[in-house]
Amino acid sequence: MSDPASHPVIERIERAVARIEKAAAARAYSADRIARRHAALRERMEEAVQALDELLAREDAKR
């Protein structure tokens, strides 16, 4: 009698599940990377806006 774990259909399913898990992990990594880049960009933009606000305030104070 053949071992059910070595059935070709089961092997194909296991390979498919492994591919899905790999793709899901890659997507999660990519989403995390994008979130980190977004946070860094947002911080830099906040700093730039703050610097502009300070510059405008100084110019208004001179008038």
Summary of the structure (lengths in Angstrom):
residues: 63
radius of gyration: 27.0
end to end distance: 94.6
largest distance: 94.6
contacts: 116
relative contact order: 0.06
helix: 92%
strand: 0%
